């Protein structure tokens, strides 16, 4: 048996107000390469209070990137990389401040400034040829687990798949719960459910183990307190819990695997441009027979927080659309293997997956 030997984040700073230590944290790294940093910041914060607290220096490049409604693409990463290198050479590091998409952009850029050619060449496991540069993540929304994962998910011309290797993992993460206090209620729910679904899928499959279960069980406990507890809702205390749950949920799936919901989510996102966390929620409401316990709790959470999810989406999808979605999803065999075991191909084929999409 081949055991996993994944790299974890080198350093984590956690606590309210921790963002104020950003400049101090990266100062020793400024001597590297061309002595400047690239800030990749969610466009949501442009002109807002956080934008005035970046602690950047005059030589740094700051990009405010709009990730709504589309997730990161290979073309976007290639264009940004070429612009940065052409402007000032290889930076000392990349700092990502935002949600899961911004985390993925920062991770992908850190790799692509040292690797030649298009990022489409590196979509897959351990395809990156050279280590990237220093990169630091500051999540401003919790749930995706992107701050801890070894994957930078990109949508390319042919597939939606991550740049996945040990070098993808952040060197440093700053977890400041104060930064997620202003997240809109619906996205507070969708992203938190990404953590919840990570853990449900991680534990319900053949690749789980004591290591992944330990992280997953604690993350699920925190999610249940945040979304179903006596004091559930968007509170400072629950923001603290959700930020930790997101990290632990990401570690749980790293040492296990995700399953059916995520495989379908990739197909929905690739063909329709649906944002990942939202896509997971749209799909998971229809997986009662595959994840019965998790589904029951999920539906209870929806009711508790008055969340409305769309129904009857598939009525507008023709067979060609369903086939295109299913083709994306079936090309994630490790997820189906985890969910259904070594003989997963006896159950899962294009028609089976099209049937799951028709539930939507």
N, C-alpha and C positions, 0 to 999 in steps of 0.2 A: 504494500500500500504506500502511495506517495503522500507524505504529510505536507500540509501547507506551511510555508515559511514566509509569510507576508510581513512587510515592513509596516510599522505603526508610525504615527506622528512623532517627530523627535521631541517636541515640547508643546505643552498646552498651558495657557494662562486662563484661569477661570475666575469670574467674580464681577459683581456690579462695579462699573467704573474702570474695568481692566483695559478698555480701549484707549484710555489716556496714556498707557505705557507703550503704544505702538512705536513712536519715534525712538524711544530708548531701546526697544527690542531689536529694531533693525539696524541701529547705528553701527554695530560691529561688522555688518555685512556690506556696508557702503564701500569698503575698500576693494570689493570684488569687481572684476570686469571693468566697465566704464563708469563706475561710481555714481550711478543714479538708479532710481526705482521707477517702475511703472505701476501706477494705481489703476485698477479696473474696478469701477464703482457703479452700482446699479443707478440708472438714470433717475429712478424715483427720488433719489436724494439730492439731485441737482437743485441748487437754490435753497435747500433746507438746512437746518441746523447742523446736521452731521457733516455736510460738505465743508463747513468752516472749521472742522475739527480733525482734518485728515493728517495734520502734522507733516505734510510734505514739504520738501525743500524746492527752491527755484529751479534746480536742474532736473527735477522729476517730471515725468509725463503722467498726466491724469486723464483717463478716458471715462466719461460717463456713458454707459452702454444701456440701451433700451432692450430689454429681453422679453418684452410683452408685445405681441403674443407668441413670438417664435423662440424656440430654444436654440442654443448655440449650433452653428453649422461649421463644417470644414472650411468652406469658402471664407467665412468671417474670420476664423482663426488664421488662415493663410494670409489674408489681406492685412490683418493687424500685425502679424509677425513681420511681414515685409516692410510695413510702414515704420515700425519701431526700429528694426535693424538699420533700415535706410536712413533714419533720422539721427540716431545717436549710438549705433552699435549695440553690442550685447549689454543689457542692463545688469545691475547687481542682483536684482530680484524682482518678482512680481507680487503685488499685494492685491488680493481680491476682497472686496467689501460688498456684500449683498447676499442674495439667496443662492439656491443650488446651481442655477445657470451661471451666475457670476463665479461661483467656486469652480465650476467646470472650465470656464473660459480661462481663469487664472492658472489652473493646473495644466491645461492644454498649451497655453502660451509658454509656460516655463519649460515645457518639453520641446516645443517647436522652434524656439530661438537657437537651439543647439542641434537640431536634426533637419537635414536638407529635404527639400521636396514638399509635396502637399501632405497635409495631415490625413488625407484619405489613404495614404500608404500605410498608416500606422493604426488603423481602426481594427482592434483585436487584442489578443493577449500576448504580451511580451514581444511586440514588434518594434518598439522604440530601440534605436541603435546606440544612442549616447545619453548619459544622464542630463537632466535639465538643470536649470539654475534654481537658486533659492526661491521658494514661494511660501507666502503666508496667507492664511484665510481668516477672514472676520465675518462670520455668518450674521446676517441681520434678520433672518427668519429661520425657524427651527423645524426640522422634520426630514429633510431629504437625506441626511447623512453624508452629503457631499463633502463636508468638512473633514471627514475621516476616511473616505473610501479611496481605493486605489484606481478609480476609474474617472475619466473625464469624458462624459457622454457627448457625442457630436452627431449631428445629422448630416450625412453626406448625400451625394447624388444618387447613390445606389442603396445605402443602408444607414440605419441609425445604430451606432455601436461606439463603444468607448475606446479611448486610448488607455490601455490597462496594463500597468506594470508597477513594480516597487517604486520607481522614480516619480510616479504620478502623485504619490502621497505628499501632503503638505509637510514642510519642515517645521512649521510653527502654526498654531491656531490660537486665536484670542477669542474666548467665549465670554461675552459680556451680555447678560440677560437684559440689561437696560435697552439694548439696541433692538430687541424684538417687541418692545412694549406697544409700538404703534402699528403693528401688522393688522391689516383689515381682517375682520372677523372670519370671512369666508376662507381667506388664504391661511389664517391661523388654523382653521379646521383641516383644509386640504393637505397642508404640509405636515401637520401633526399626524394625520392618517397615513402618510407615507411611512413614517416611523412605525406606526402600529402594524401596517401591512407588511413591512420588512420583517418584523419579528414573527408574525403569524406564519408567513411563508417560510422563514428560516427554520422554525421549529417543526413545521409539518412537511418533512421531506427526508430523503435518505442521507443527505449530506450533513445533517446536524450532528452535534457532538457536545460534550460537556462544556467546552469552551464557548461555543456559540449560544448554547442554551442559557448559560449563566448571564451573559450580556442581554440576551433577548428577554429573559424572565424579568430582570430588573427594569428594562425599558418598558415592557408591557405593564408592569406595576405602576410606573410613573404615568404612562398614558392613561391608564384607567383612573388614576387619581385626578388627572387634569381634565378628562372628558366625561367621567362618570361619577366622580367623588362627591362628597357632601359639599365641597367648596370648589366644584368644577367651574371652569370659565377662564377668561383672560384676566388674570391677576398677577402681580409681581411674583408671588410665591410659585404660581403655576408656570410662569415664564422660566424661572430657575429650573424647575423640574423638566420642562419640555426641552430645554437646551441640552441637558444631560441625557435625556432619553434619546434625542436625535443622535448624539455621539455613540451611545451604547447600541442603538439599533443598527447604526452603520457598521459597527464592529461585529455584531451578530451575523449580519449577512455576509461580511467579508470572510468569516471563518465557516460559513455554511453556504447558502445560496438563496436567491429569491425564486419565485415559482410562477404559477399560471397568470396571476394578475399582472405581474411585471412583463411577462412575455407578450401578453395581449396589449399592454400599455404601449410597448414599443411600436407595435403595428398601428395602433390608433394615432399615436403621435406622428409617426413617419408619414402616413397618408393624409391625415387631416390637420396636422400642426397643433394638436391638442397638448396643452402643457402637462407635464408628467404627473405631478401630484393630483391634479384635477382628473386626469385620465384614469389614474388608479382608483379614485373614488367612484367614478362613473361605472367602471368595470366591476369593482369588488361587490357592489350591491347585487350583482347577479351570479355570484359564485357560492351560493348557499350549499350546494351539494359537494363542493370541493373543500371548502373551509367552513364547515357548519358552525363551530363554536365562535370563531373569529367573526363570521358574517353576522351572527346574532348580536354580538356586542357592537359591531359596527353600525347596524341598523338602530340599535338603542342610542348610540352616540349621535346619529343623525337626528333622531327625534328629540333628544335632550337639547340640542343646540339649534333646532329649527333650520336645518340645512336642506335646501331643495336641490336635487340632482335631476338632470334631464332624463326623460323616458322616450322610448320608441324612436331612437336615433336611426336604427337600422332600416326603418321603412323607406328611407331615402337612398339606401346604398344598393346599387345593382351588383350583379355577380362579379363583374370585373373589379369593382372596388373591394368587395369582400375577399376576393382572391388575392389582391395586392396586399391587403392588411394581413391576411393569413400567411402569405409568403414571408413577410418581414418577421412575423412571430415564430414561425416554425424554424427559422434559421438561428434560433437561440436554444440549441439542444441541451445545454447544461441546465437550463431552467426547467425544461420538461423532464429531463432525467431526474432532477432533484424531486420534482413533484410526484412523478409516477413510477420511478424506479428504473431498473435496468431494461425492462421490456416496454418502456414508454411508447415505443413506436407501434406497438400493437393497438394502443388506444388513440394516439395522437397522429393525425394526418391533416392535410389541408382541409378536408371536409369537416373533420371534428372541430378544428379551430374556427372555420366559417360558422359553424353552428353556435359556438360560444359568442362570436361577434353578433350573430342574429338576436341573441338575448338582449342586446343593448337597445 
